[in-house]
Amino acid sequence: MTCGVSMARYDFSNAVKGDTFDGVLFTLTLNGVAIDLTGATIIMDLRLTKTGTSVERFTSVADEHITISATPTDGTFTFNDQIIDVDAADYFYDIQITFADDTVKTYIYGRWTVIQDVTYN
């Protein structure tokens, strides 16, 4: 998914609770030039309502859930492949980036539906 300077809506494909989500690669650009993510921190919260309590936080700290490219000047980061272990629901989310100079920007927002699995351990 490529996102220019304004906020872009991206709705994740449905995920099944307990299954491995395949991940998504994002590229951020401004006027066709990649946004430098050197020293940035990225967080993404899932919420049942836009102003409700965060149900789950995904972060780039230690590449835990989100990985900034090995070449951060290319403006790319990945929401990693991972097992989705949150309750089945229709969530709101956005992705907030805190840059090295402490500037905070939110470029991506959307919805994500997690479906209850029927076959599980």
Helices and strands as residue ranges (DSSP letters): E 2-3, E 8-9, E 15-16, E 20-21, E 24-30, E 33-34, E 41-47, E 54-59, G 61-63, E 66-68, G 72-74, E 76-79, E 82-83, E 89-98, E 104-115
